[in-house]
Amino acid sequence: MSTLGDAVKGIKQLLLLQEQVRQLEKVGEKQSEALGRLTGDVLGLDKRVIRIETMIEMTQRSAQTPRIEG
């Protein structure tokens, strides 16, 4: 009976481990989706920062250019 009990106990543990793996897979999928959204947001912010930096540089250059007064 001990061998049968050990086998049943092992099967129960295996089923529990399979369920835990499924739950971890779901968590991993959710994190992957969130990371994808975050990546898109970061790229969008990067483009906006580049535009702002360009505007600042253009403003600084125009301020340094001497104007002809007449």
N, CA, C and O atoms as a Tripos MOL2 file, in Angstrom:
@<TRIPOS>MOLECULE
protein
  280   279    70     0     0
PROTEIN
NO_CHARGES

@<TRIPOS>ATOM
      1 N           0.8240   -1.1960    0.0000 N.3       1 MET1
      2 CA          0.0000    0.0000    0.0000 C.3       1 MET1
      3 C           0.8650    1.2550    0.0000 C.2       1 MET1
      4 O           0.4440    2.2990   -0.5000 O.2       1 MET1
      5 N           2.0440    1.1640    0.5450 N.am      2 SER2
      6 CA          2.9320    2.3080    0.6120 C.3       2 SER2
      7 C           3.3470    2.7600   -0.7880 C.2       2 SER2
      8 O           3.4220    3.9590   -1.0590 O.2       2 SER2
      9 N           3.6110    1.8170   -1.6610 N.am      3 THR3
     10 CA          4.0060    2.1630   -3.0230 C.3       3 THR3
     11 C           2.8640    2.8530   -3.7550 C.2       3 THR3
     12 O           3.0840    3.8370   -4.4600 O.2       3 THR3
     13 N           1.6620    2.3500   -3.5940 N.am      4 LEU4
     14 CA          0.4860    2.9580   -4.2230 C.3       4 LEU4
     15 C           0.2430    4.3600   -3.6580 C.2       4 LEU4
     16 O          -0.0730    5.2880   -4.4030 O.2       4 LEU4
     17 N           0.3870    4.5070   -2.3690 N.am      5 GLY5
     18 CA          0.2170    5.8170   -1.7290 C.3       5 GLY5
     19 C           1.2560    6.8120   -2.2230 C.2       5 GLY5
     20 O           0.9480    7.9770   -2.4730 O.2       5 GLY5
     21 N           2.4960    6.3350   -2.3630 N.am      6 ASP6
     22 CA          3.5550    7.2090   -2.8810 C.3       6 ASP6
     23 C           3.2620    7.6310   -4.3210 C.2       6 ASP6
     24 O           3.5090    8.7750   -4.7030 O.2       6 ASP6
     25 N           2.7350    6.7010   -5.1130 N.am      7 ALA7
     26 CA          2.4100    7.0080   -6.5060 C.3       7 ALA7
     27 C           1.2950    8.0520   -6.5780 C.2       7 ALA7
     28 O           1.3760    8.9890   -7.3710 O.2       7 ALA7
     29 N           0.2660    7.8960   -5.7610 N.am      8 VAL8
     30 CA         -0.8420    8.8550   -5.7410 C.3       8 VAL8
     31 C          -0.3450   10.2240   -5.2750 C.2       8 VAL8
     32 O          -0.7220   11.2550   -5.8310 O.2       8 VAL8
     33 N           0.4920   10.2170   -4.2640 N.am      9 LYS9
     34 CA          1.0490   11.4730   -3.7560 C.3       9 LYS9
     35 C           1.8880   12.1590   -4.8380 C.2       9 LYS9
     36 O           1.8180   13.3770   -5.0040 O.2       9 LYS9
     37 N           2.6710   11.3810   -5.5620 N.am     10 GLY10
     38 CA          3.4880   11.9290   -6.6460 C.3      10 GLY10
     39 C           2.6320   12.5160   -7.7590 C.2      10 GLY10
     40 O           2.9560   13.5720   -8.3030 O.2      10 GLY10
     41 N           1.5420   11.8390   -8.0980 N.am     11 ILE11
     42 CA          0.6360   12.3370   -9.1380 C.3      11 ILE11
     43 C          -0.0180   13.6400   -8.6940 C.2      11 ILE11
     44 O          -0.1640   14.5640   -9.4940 O.2      11 ILE11
     45 N          -0.4110   13.7210   -7.4320 N.am     12 LYS12
     46 CA         -1.0090   14.9580   -6.9130 C.3      12 LYS12
     47 C          -0.0200   16.1140   -7.0090 C.2      12 LYS12
     48 O          -0.3730   17.2200   -7.4180 O.2      12 LYS12
     49 N           1.2290   15.8370   -6.6240 N.am     13 GLN13
     50 CA          2.2530   16.8820   -6.6830 C.3      13 GLN13
     51 C           2.4920   17.3280   -8.1270 C.2      13 GLN13
     52 O           2.6870   18.5120   -8.4020 O.2      13 GLN13
     53 N           2.4720   16.3610   -9.0390 N.am     14 LEU14
     54 CA          2.6600   16.6860  -10.4460 C.3      14 LEU14
     55 C           1.5280   17.5740  -10.9600 C.2      14 LEU14
     56 O           1.7750   18.5330  -11.6910 O.2      14 LEU14
     57 N           0.3100   17.2650  -10.5880 N.am     15 LEU15
     58 CA         -0.8340   18.0710  -11.0060 C.3      15 LEU15
     59 C          -0.7610   19.4830  -10.4280 C.2      15 LEU15
     60 O          -1.0840   20.4590  -11.1050 O.2      15 LEU15
     61 N          -0.3340   19.5780   -9.1780 N.am     16 LEU16
     62 CA         -0.1800   20.9020   -8.5640 C.3      16 LEU16
     63 C           0.9050   21.7110   -9.2750 C.2      16 LEU16
     64 O           0.7480   22.9120   -9.4990 O.2      16 LEU16
     65 N           1.9920   21.0540   -9.6220 N.am     17 LEU17
     66 CA          3.0680   21.7420  -10.3320 C.3      17 LEU17
     67 C           2.6030   22.2070  -11.7120 C.2      17 LEU17
     68 O           2.9560   23.3030  -12.1480 O.2      17 LEU17
     69 N           1.8180   21.3860  -12.3960 N.am     18 GLN18
     70 CA          1.2980   21.7790  -13.7030 C.3      18 GLN18
     71 C           0.4090   23.0130  -13.5850 C.2      18 GLN18
     72 O           0.4700   23.9070  -14.4290 O.2      18 GLN18
     73 N          -0.4000   23.0620  -12.5630 N.am     19 GLU19
     74 CA         -1.2740   24.2220  -12.3590 C.3      19 GLU19
     75 C          -0.4460   25.4750  -12.0600 C.2      19 GLU19
     76 O          -0.7540   26.5620  -12.5490 O.2      19 GLU19
     77 N           0.5940   25.3130  -11.2630 N.am     20 GLN20
     78 CA          1.4600   26.4530  -10.9640 C.3      20 GLN20
     79 C           2.1550   26.9560  -12.2270 C.2      20 GLN20
     80 O           2.3080   28.1630  -12.4180 O.2      20 GLN20
     81 N           2.5730   26.0330  -13.0820 N.am     21 VAL21
     82 CA          3.2120   26.4200  -14.3420 C.3      21 VAL21
     83 C           2.2220   27.1820  -15.2150 C.2      21 VAL21
     84 O           2.5910   28.1830  -15.8290 O.2      21 VAL21
     85 N           0.9860   26.7330  -15.2820 N.am     22 ARG22
     86 CA         -0.0410   27.4410  -16.0620 C.3      22 ARG22
     87 C          -0.2390   28.8650  -15.5340 C.2      22 ARG22
     88 O          -0.3410   29.8150  -16.3100 O.2      22 ARG22
     89 N          -0.2920   29.0010  -14.2230 N.am     23 GLN23
     90 CA         -0.4670   30.3280  -13.6340 C.3      23 GLN23
     91 C           0.7260   31.2290  -13.9530 C.2      23 GLN23
     92 O           0.5560   32.4080  -14.2620 O.2      23 GLN23
     93 N           1.9260   30.6710  -13.8760 N.am     24 LEU24
     94 CA          3.1190   31.4540  -14.2010 C.3      24 LEU24
     95 C           3.1380   31.8500  -15.6750 C.2      24 LEU24
     96 O           3.5880   32.9420  -16.0200 O.2      24 LEU24
     97 N           2.6520   30.9700  -16.5400 N.am     25 GLU25
     98 CA          2.5740   31.3060  -17.9620 C.3      25 GLU25
     99 C           1.6260   32.4770  -18.1870 C.2      25 GLU25
    100 O           1.9120   33.3630  -18.9930 O.2      25 GLU25
    101 N           0.5030   32.4830  -17.4830 N.am     26 LYS26
    102 CA         -0.4500   33.5890  -17.6080 C.3      26 LYS26
    103 C           0.1810   34.8960  -17.1380 C.2      26 LYS26
    104 O           0.0300   35.9350  -17.7800 O.2      26 LYS26
    105 N           0.8830   34.8320  -16.0200 N.am     27 VAL27
    106 CA          1.5490   36.0270  -15.4980 C.3      27 VAL27
    107 C           2.5950   36.5110  -16.5000 C.2      27 VAL27
    108 O           2.7100   37.7100  -16.7550 O.2      27 VAL27
    109 N           3.3500   35.5840  -17.0610 N.am     28 GLY28
    110 CA          4.3620   35.9450  -18.0540 C.3      28 GLY28
    111 C           3.7560   36.5950  -19.2820 C.2      28 GLY28
    112 O           4.3150   37.5540  -19.8140 O.2      28 GLY28
    113 N           2.6230   36.0900  -19.7400 N.am     29 GLU29
    114 CA          1.9460   36.6790  -20.8960 C.3      29 GLU29
    115 C           1.4830   38.0970  -20.5910 C.2      29 GLU29
    116 O           1.6270   38.9930  -21.4230 O.2      29 GLU29
    117 N           0.9260   38.3010  -19.3970 N.am     30 LYS30
    118 CA          0.4720   39.6390  -19.0130 C.3      30 LYS30
    119 C           1.6480   40.6090  -18.9390 C.2      30 LYS30
    120 O           1.5470   41.7510  -19.3870 O.2      30 LYS30
    121 N           2.7660   40.1480  -18.3690 N.am     31 GLN31
    122 CA          3.9380   41.0080  -18.2620 C.3      31 GLN31
    123 C           4.5050   41.3300  -19.6390 C.2      31 GLN31
    124 O           4.9710   42.4440  -19.8790 O.2      31 GLN31
    125 N           4.4650   40.3620  -20.5320 N.am     32 SER32
    126 CA          4.9490   40.5860  -21.8920 C.3      32 SER32
    127 C           4.1030   41.6350  -22.6040 C.2      32 SER32
    128 O           4.6370   42.5040  -23.2930 O.2      32 SER32
    129 N           2.7930   41.5550  -22.4400 N.am     33 GLU33
    130 CA          1.9010   42.5490  -23.0450 C.3      33 GLU33
    131 C           2.1630   43.9330  -22.4580 C.2      33 GLU33
    132 O           2.2100   44.9250  -23.1860 O.2      33 GLU33
    133 N           2.3320   43.9930  -21.1430 N.am     34 ALA34
    134 CA          2.5970   45.2790  -20.4890 C.3      34 ALA34
    135 C           3.9290   45.8520  -20.9670 C.2      34 ALA34
    136 O           4.0450   47.0590  -21.1760 O.2      34 ALA34
    137 N           4.9220   45.0010  -21.1380 N.am     35 LEU35
    138 CA          6.2250   45.4570  -21.6140 C.3      35 LEU35
    139 C           6.1220   45.9920  -23.0390 C.2      35 LEU35
    140 O           6.7700   46.9800  -23.3860 O.2      35 LEU35
    141 N           5.3100   45.3410  -23.8550 N.am     36 GLY36
    142 CA          5.1050   45.8260  -25.2170 C.3      36 GLY36
    143 C           4.4820   47.2090  -25.2340 C.2      36 GLY36
    144 O           4.8980   48.0770  -26.0020 O.2      36 GLY36
    145 N           3.4810   47.4140  -24.3850 N.am     37 ARG37
    146 CA          2.8460   48.7370  -24.3000 C.3      37 ARG37
    147 C           3.8420   49.7770  -23.7920 C.2      37 ARG37
    148 O           3.8950   50.8980  -24.2980 O.2      37 ARG37
    149 N           4.6230   49.3990  -22.7980 N.am     38 LEU38
    150 CA          5.6080   50.3140  -22.2280 C.3      38 LEU38
    151 C           6.6620   50.6910  -23.2620 C.2      38 LEU38
    152 O           7.0860   51.8450  -23.3310 O.2      38 LEU38
    153 N           7.0800   49.7260  -24.0580 N.am     39 THR39
    154 CA          8.0560   49.9980  -25.1100 C.3      39 THR39
    155 C           7.5080   51.0230  -26.0930 C.2      39 THR39
    156 O           8.2150   51.9490  -26.4920 O.2      39 THR39
    157 N           6.2540   50.8590  -26.4810 N.am     40 GLY40
    158 CA          5.6290   51.8260  -27.3820 C.3      40 GLY40
    159 C           5.5600   53.2100  -26.7720 C.2      40 GLY40
    160 O           5.7980   54.2070  -27.4530 O.2      40 GLY40
    161 N           5.2370   53.2730  -25.5040 N.am     41 ASP41
    162 CA          5.1680   54.5660  -24.8140 C.3      41 ASP41
    163 C           6.5360   55.2400  -24.7700 C.2      41 ASP41
    164 O           6.6480   56.4450  -24.9920 O.2      41 ASP41
    165 N           7.5720   54.4590  -24.4830 N.am     42 VAL42
    166 CA          8.9290   55.0100  -24.4080 C.3      42 VAL42
    167 C           9.3620   55.5390  -25.7740 C.2      42 VAL42
    168 O           9.9620   56.6100  -25.8610 O.2      42 VAL42
    169 N           9.0630   54.8000  -26.8330 N.am     43 LEU43
    170 CA          9.4160   55.2640  -28.1750 C.3      43 LEU43
    171 C           8.6860   56.5630  -28.5130 C.2      43 LEU43
    172 O           9.2620   57.4660  -29.1190 O.2      43 LEU43
    173 N           7.4270   56.6500  -28.1210 N.am     44 GLY44
    174 CA          6.6730   57.8790  -28.3510 C.3      44 GLY44
    175 C           7.2750   59.0560  -27.6040 C.2      44 GLY44
    176 O           7.3850   60.1540  -28.1510 O.2      44 GLY44
    177 N           7.6640   58.8340  -26.3630 N.am     45 LEU45
    178 CA          8.2840   59.9050  -25.5710 C.3      45 LEU45
    179 C           9.6310   60.3060  -26.1550 C.2      45 LEU45
    180 O           9.9860   61.4850  -26.1630 O.2      45 LEU45
    181 N          10.3770   59.3250  -26.6400 N.am     46 ASP46
    182 CA         11.6810   59.6110  -27.2340 C.3      46 ASP46
    183 C          11.5260   60.5520  -28.4280 C.2      46 ASP46
    184 O          12.2940   61.5020  -28.5800 O.2      46 ASP46
    185 N          10.5420   60.2870  -29.2640 N.am     47 LYS47
    186 CA         10.3030   61.1500  -30.4260 C.3      47 LYS47
    187 C           9.9150   62.5610  -29.9970 C.2      47 LYS47
    188 O          10.3350   63.5440  -30.6070 O.2      47 LYS47
    189 N           9.1190   62.6490  -28.9510 N.am     48 ARG48
    190 CA          8.7060   63.9710  -28.4720 C.3      48 ARG48
    191 C           9.8980   64.7470  -27.9120 C.2      48 ARG48
    192 O          10.0260   65.9480  -28.1490 O.2      48 ARG48
    193 N          10.7620   64.0640  -27.1730 N.am     49 VAL49
    194 CA         11.9470   64.7220  -26.6060 C.3      49 VAL49
    195 C          12.8570   65.2100  -27.7260 C.2      49 VAL49
    196 O          13.4120   66.3060  -27.6490 O.2      49 VAL49
    197 N          13.0090   64.3950  -28.7650 N.am     50 ILE50
    198 CA         13.8490   64.8060  -29.8920 C.3      50 ILE50
    199 C          13.2900   66.0710  -30.5380 C.2      50 ILE50
    200 O          14.0490   66.9760  -30.8830 O.2      50 ILE50
    201 N          11.9780   66.1420  -30.7040 N.am     51 ARG51
    202 CA         11.3690   67.3400  -31.2900 C.3      51 ARG51
    203 C          11.6010   68.5630  -30.4020 C.2      51 ARG51
    204 O          11.8990   69.6490  -30.8980 O.2      51 ARG51
    205 N          11.4640   68.3830  -29.1050 N.am     52 ILE52
    206 CA         11.6810   69.5060  -28.1730 C.3      52 ILE52
    207 C          13.1360   69.9530  -28.2180 C.2      52 ILE52
    208 O          13.4180   71.1520  -28.2380 O.2      52 ILE52
    209 N          14.0680   68.9880  -28.2340 N.am     53 GLU53
    210 CA         15.4870   69.3400  -28.3150 C.3      53 GLU53
    211 C          15.7910   70.1000  -29.6070 C.2      53 GLU53
    212 O          16.5640   71.0570  -29.6040 O.2      53 GLU53
    213 N          15.1840   69.6720  -30.6950 N.am     54 THR54
    214 CA         15.3870   70.3500  -31.9770 C.3      54 THR54
    215 C          14.8680   71.7790  -31.9160 C.2      54 THR54
    216 O          15.5160   72.6990  -32.4160 O.2      54 THR54
    217 N          13.7100   71.9670  -31.3100 N.am     55 MET55
    218 CA         13.1610   73.3170  -31.1770 C.3      55 MET55
    219 C          14.0890   74.2040  -30.3520 C.2      55 MET55
    220 O          14.3070   75.3670  -30.6920 O.2      55 MET55
    221 N          14.6300   73.6580  -29.2780 N.am     56 ILE56
    222 CA         15.5390   74.4340  -28.4230 C.3      56 ILE56
    223 C          16.7970   74.8070  -29.1950 C.2      56 ILE56
    224 O          17.2500   75.9500  -29.1310 O.2      56 ILE56
    225 N          17.3650   73.8480  -29.9240 N.am     57 GLU57
    226 CA         18.5740   74.1240  -30.6990 C.3      57 GLU57
    227 C          18.3180   75.1830  -31.7680 C.2      57 GLU57
    228 O          19.1510   76.0640  -31.9790 O.2      57 GLU57
    229 N          17.1850   75.1040  -32.4370 N.am     58 MET58
    230 CA         16.8570   76.0940  -33.4650 C.3      58 MET58
    231 C          16.6890   77.4730  -32.8480 C.2      58 MET58
    232 O          17.1120   78.4710  -33.4320 O.2      58 MET58
    233 N          16.0790   77.5360  -31.6790 N.am     59 THR59
    234 CA         15.8960   78.8120  -30.9870 C.3      59 THR59
    235 C          17.2430   79.3920  -30.5840 C.2      59 THR59
    236 O          17.4690   80.5940  -30.7250 O.2      59 THR59
    237 N          18.1410   78.5470  -30.0810 N.am     60 GLN60
    238 CA         19.4640   79.0150  -29.6760 C.3      60 GLN60
    239 C          20.2610   79.5040  -30.8790 C.2      60 GLN60
    240 O          20.9530   80.5190  -30.7940 O.2      60 GLN60
    241 N          20.1690   78.7960  -31.9900 N.am     61 ARG61
    242 CA         20.9010   79.2070  -33.1900 C.3      61 ARG61
    243 C          20.3770   80.5370  -33.7260 C.2      61 ARG61
    244 O          21.1510   81.3960  -34.1480 O.2      61 ARG61
    245 N          19.0720   80.6930  -33.7060 N.am     62 SER62
    246 CA         18.5120   81.9490  -34.2220 C.3      62 SER62
    247 C          18.8610   83.1180  -33.3030 C.2      62 SER62
    248 O          18.9600   84.2550  -33.7650 O.2      62 SER62
    249 N          19.0430   82.8590  -32.0400 N.am     63 ALA63
    250 CA         19.4150   83.9240  -31.1010 C.3      63 ALA63
    251 C          20.8720   84.3220  -31.2980 C.2      63 ALA63
    252 O          21.2370   85.4660  -31.0250 O.2      63 ALA63
    253 N          21.7080   83.4050  -31.7660 N.am     64 GLN64
    254 CA         23.1270   83.6950  -31.9620 C.3      64 GLN64
    255 C          23.3960   84.3620  -33.3120 C.2      64 GLN64
    256 O          24.4340   84.9990  -33.4890 O.2      64 GLN64
    257 N          22.4930   84.2250  -34.2440 N.am     65 THR65
    258 CA         22.6810   84.8090  -35.5710 C.3      65 THR65
    259 C          22.5020   86.3220  -35.4880 C.2      65 THR65
    260 O          21.4620   86.8100  -35.0460 O.2      65 THR65
    261 N          23.5230   87.0590  -35.9170 N.am     66 PRO66
    262 CA         23.3840   88.5240  -35.8620 C.3      66 PRO66
    263 C          22.3460   89.0000  -36.8750 C.2      66 PRO66
    264 O          22.2440   88.4680  -37.9800 O.2      66 PRO66
    265 N          21.5980   89.9870  -36.4830 N.am     67 ARG67
    266 CA         20.5610   90.5450  -37.3460 C.3      67 ARG67
    267 C          21.0490   91.8600  -37.9530 C.2      67 ARG67
    268 O          21.7530   92.6530  -37.3260 O.2      67 ARG67
    269 N          20.6500   92.0400  -39.1660 N.am     68 ILE68
    270 CA         20.9900   93.2980  -39.8380 C.3      68 ILE68
    271 C          19.9070   94.3130  -39.5040 C.2      68 ILE68
    272 O          18.7240   94.1120  -39.7790 O.2      68 ILE68
    273 N          20.3510   95.4000  -38.9070 N.am     69 GLU69
    274 CA         19.3870   96.4290  -38.5440 C.3      69 GLU69
    275 C          19.5350   97.5840  -39.5220 C.2      69 GLU69
    276 O          20.6380   98.0010  -39.8750 O.2      69 GLU69
    277 N          18.4380   98.0570  -39.9240 N.am     70 GLY70
    278 CA         18.5770   99.1130  -40.9040 C.3      70 GLY70
    279 C          17.5580  100.1400  -40.8610 C.2      70 GLY70
    280 O          17.5940  101.0780  -41.6560 O.2      70 GLY70
@<TRIPOS>BOND
     1     1     2 1
     2     2     3 1
     3     3     4 2
     4     3     5 am
     5     5     6 1
     6     6     7 1
     7     7     8 2
     8     7     9 am
     9     9    10 1
    10    10    11 1
    11    11    12 2
    12    11    13 am
    13    13    14 1
    14    14    15 1
    15    15    16 2
    16    15    17 am
    17    17    18 1
    18    18    19 1
    19    19    20 2
    20    19    21 am
    21    21    22 1
    22    22    23 1
    23    23    24 2
    24    23    25 am
    25    25    26 1
    26    26    27 1
    27    27    28 2
    28    27    29 am
    29    29    30 1
    30    30    31 1
    31    31    32 2
    32    31    33 am
    33    33    34 1
    34    34    35 1
    35    35    36 2
    36    35    37 am
    37    37    38 1
    38    38    39 1
    39    39    40 2
    40    39    41 am
    41    41    42 1
    42    42    43 1
    43    43    44 2
    44    43    45 am
    45    45    46 1
    46    46    47 1
    47    47    48 2
    48    47    49 am
    49    49    50 1
    50    50    51 1
    51    51    52 2
    52    51    53 am
    53    53    54 1
    54    54    55 1
    55    55    56 2
    56    55    57 am
    57    57    58 1
    58    58    59 1
    59    59    60 2
    60    59    61 am
    61    61    62 1
    62    62    63 1
    63    63    64 2
    64    63    65 am
    65    65    66 1
    66    66    67 1
    67    67    68 2
    68    67    69 am
    69    69    70 1
    70    70    71 1
    71    71    72 2
    72    71    73 am
    73    73    74 1
    74    74    75 1
    75    75    76 2
    76    75    77 am
    77    77    78 1
    78    78    79 1
    79    79    80 2
    80    79    81 am
    81    81    82 1
    82    82    83 1
    83    83    84 2
    84    83    85 am
    85    85    86 1
    86    86    87 1
    87    87    88 2
    88    87    89 am
    89    89    90 1
    90    90    91 1
    91    91    92 2
    92    91    93 am
    93    93    94 1
    94    94    95 1
    95    95    96 2
    96    95    97 am
    97    97    98 1
    98    98    99 1
    99    99   100 2
   100    99   101 am
   101   101   102 1
   102   102   103 1
   103   103   104 2
   104   103   105 am
   105   105   106 1
   106   106   107 1
   107   107   108 2
   108   107   109 am
   109   109   110 1
   110   110   111 1
   111   111   112 2
   112   111   113 am
   113   113   114 1
   114   114   115 1
   115   115   116 2
   116   115   117 am
   117   117   118 1
   118   118   119 1
   119   119   120 2
   120   119   121 am
   121   121   122 1
   122   122   123 1
   123   123   124 2
   124   123   125 am
   125   125   126 1
   126   126   127 1
   127   127   128 2
   128   127   129 am
   129   129   130 1
   130   130   131 1
   131   131   132 2
   132   131   133 am
   133   133   134 1
   134   134   135 1
   135   135   136 2
   136   135   137 am
   137   137   138 1
   138   138   139 1
   139   139   140 2
   140   139   141 am
   141   141   142 1
   142   142   143 1
   143   143   144 2
   144   143   145 am
   145   145   146 1
   146   146   147 1
   147   147   148 2
   148   147   149 am
   149   149   150 1
   150   150   151 1
   151   151   152 2
   152   151   153 am
   153   153   154 1
   154   154   155 1
   155   155   156 2
   156   155   157 am
   157   157   158 1
   158   158   159 1
   159   159   160 2
   160   159   161 am
   161   161   162 1
   162   162   163 1
   163   163   164 2
   164   163   165 am
   165   165   166 1
   166   166   167 1
   167   167   168 2
   168   167   169 am
   169   169   170 1
   170   170   171 1
   171   171   172 2
   172   171   173 am
   173   173   174 1
   174   174   175 1
   175   175   176 2
   176   175   177 am
   177   177   178 1
   178   178   179 1
   179   179   180 2
   180   179   181 am
   181   181   182 1
   182   182   183 1
   183   183   184 2
   184   183   185 am
   185   185   186 1
   186   186   187 1
   187   187   188 2
   188   187   189 am
   189   189   190 1
   190   190   191 1
   191   191   192 2
   192   191   193 am
   193   193   194 1
   194   194   195 1
   195   195   196 2
   196   195   197 am
   197   197   198 1
   198   198   199 1
   199   199   200 2
   200   199   201 am
   201   201   202 1
   202   202   203 1
   203   203   204 2
   204   203   205 am
   205   205   206 1
   206   206   207 1
   207   207   208 2
   208   207   209 am
   209   209   210 1
   210   210   211 1
   211   211   212 2
   212   211   213 am
   213   213   214 1
   214   214   215 1
   215   215   216 2
   216   215   217 am
   217   217   218 1
   218   218   219 1
   219   219   220 2
   220   219   221 am
   221   221   222 1
   222   222   223 1
   223   223   224 2
   224   223   225 am
   225   225   226 1
   226   226   227 1
   227   227   228 2
   228   227   229 am
   229   229   230 1
   230   230   231 1
   231   231   232 2
   232   231   233 am
   233   233   234 1
   234   234   235 1
   235   235   236 2
   236   235   237 am
   237   237   238 1
   238   238   239 1
   239   239   240 2
   240   239   241 am
   241   241   242 1
   242   242   243 1
   243   243   244 2
   244   243   245 am
   245   245   246 1
   246   246   247 1
   247   247   248 2
   248   247   249 am
   249   249   250 1
   250   250   251 1
   251   251   252 2
   252   251   253 am
   253   253   254 1
   254   254   255 1
   255   255   256 2
   256   255   257 am
   257   257   258 1
   258   258   259 1
   259   259   260 2
   260   259   261 am
   261   261   262 1
   262   262   263 1
   263   263   264 2
   264   263   265 am
   265   265   266 1
   266   266   267 1
   267   267   268 2
   268   267   269 am
   269   269   270 1
   270   270   271 1
   271   271   272 2
   272   271   273 am
   273   273   274 1
   274   274   275 1
   275   275   276 2
   276   275   277 am
   277   277   278 1
   278   278   279 1
   279   279   280 2
@<TRIPOS>SUBSTRUCTURE
     1 MET1         2 RESIDUE 1 A MET
     2 SER2         6 RESIDUE 1 A SER
     3 THR3        10 RESIDUE 1 A THR
     4 LEU4        14 RESIDUE 1 A LEU
     5 GLY5        18 RESIDUE 1 A GLY
     6 ASP6        22 RESIDUE 1 A ASP
     7 ALA7        26 RESIDUE 1 A ALA
     8 VAL8        30 RESIDUE 1 A VAL
     9 LYS9        34 RESIDUE 1 A LYS
    10 GLY10       38 RESIDUE 1 A GLY
    11 ILE11       42 RESIDUE 1 A ILE
    12 LYS12       46 RESIDUE 1 A LYS
    13 GLN13       50 RESIDUE 1 A GLN
    14 LEU14       54 RESIDUE 1 A LEU
    15 LEU15       58 RESIDUE 1 A LEU
    16 LEU16       62 RESIDUE 1 A LEU
    17 LEU17       66 RESIDUE 1 A LEU
    18 GLN18       70 RESIDUE 1 A GLN
    19 GLU19       74 RESIDUE 1 A GLU
    20 GLN20       78 RESIDUE 1 A GLN
    21 VAL21       82 RESIDUE 1 A VAL
    22 ARG22       86 RESIDUE 1 A ARG
    23 GLN23       90 RESIDUE 1 A GLN
    24 LEU24       94 RESIDUE 1 A LEU
    25 GLU25       98 RESIDUE 1 A GLU
    26 LYS26      102 RESIDUE 1 A LYS
    27 VAL27      106 RESIDUE 1 A VAL
    28 GLY28      110 RESIDUE 1 A GLY
    29 GLU29      114 RESIDUE 1 A GLU
    30 LYS30      118 RESIDUE 1 A LYS
    31 GLN31      122 RESIDUE 1 A GLN
    32 SER32      126 RESIDUE 1 A SER
    33 GLU33      130 RESIDUE 1 A GLU
    34 ALA34      134 RESIDUE 1 A ALA
    35 LEU35      138 RESIDUE 1 A LEU
    36 GLY36      142 RESIDUE 1 A GLY
    37 ARG37      146 RESIDUE 1 A ARG
    38 LEU38      150 RESIDUE 1 A LEU
    39 THR39      154 RESIDUE 1 A THR
    40 GLY40      158 RESIDUE 1 A GLY
    41 ASP41      162 RESIDUE 1 A ASP
    42 VAL42      166 RESIDUE 1 A VAL
    43 LEU43      170 RESIDUE 1 A LEU
    44 GLY44      174 RESIDUE 1 A GLY
    45 LEU45      178 RESIDUE 1 A LEU
    46 ASP46      182 RESIDUE 1 A ASP
    47 LYS47      186 RESIDUE 1 A LYS
    48 ARG48      190 RESIDUE 1 A ARG
    49 VAL49      194 RESIDUE 1 A VAL
    50 ILE50      198 RESIDUE 1 A ILE
    51 ARG51      202 RESIDUE 1 A ARG
    52 ILE52      206 RESIDUE 1 A ILE
    53 GLU53      210 RESIDUE 1 A GLU
    54 THR54      214 RESIDUE 1 A THR
    55 MET55      218 RESIDUE 1 A MET
    56 ILE56      222 RESIDUE 1 A ILE
    57 GLU57      226 RESIDUE 1 A GLU
    58 MET58      230 RESIDUE 1 A MET
    59 THR59      234 RESIDUE 1 A THR
    60 GLN60      238 RESIDUE 1 A GLN
    61 ARG61      242 RESIDUE 1 A ARG
    62 SER62      246 RESIDUE 1 A SER
    63 ALA63      250 RESIDUE 1 A ALA
    64 GLN64      254 RESIDUE 1 A GLN
    65 THR65      258 RESIDUE 1 A THR
    66 PRO66      262 RESIDUE 1 A PRO
    67 ARG67      266 RESIDUE 1 A ARG
    68 ILE68      270 RESIDUE 1 A ILE
    69 GLU69      274 RESIDUE 1 A GLU
    70 GLY70      278 RESIDUE 1 A GLY
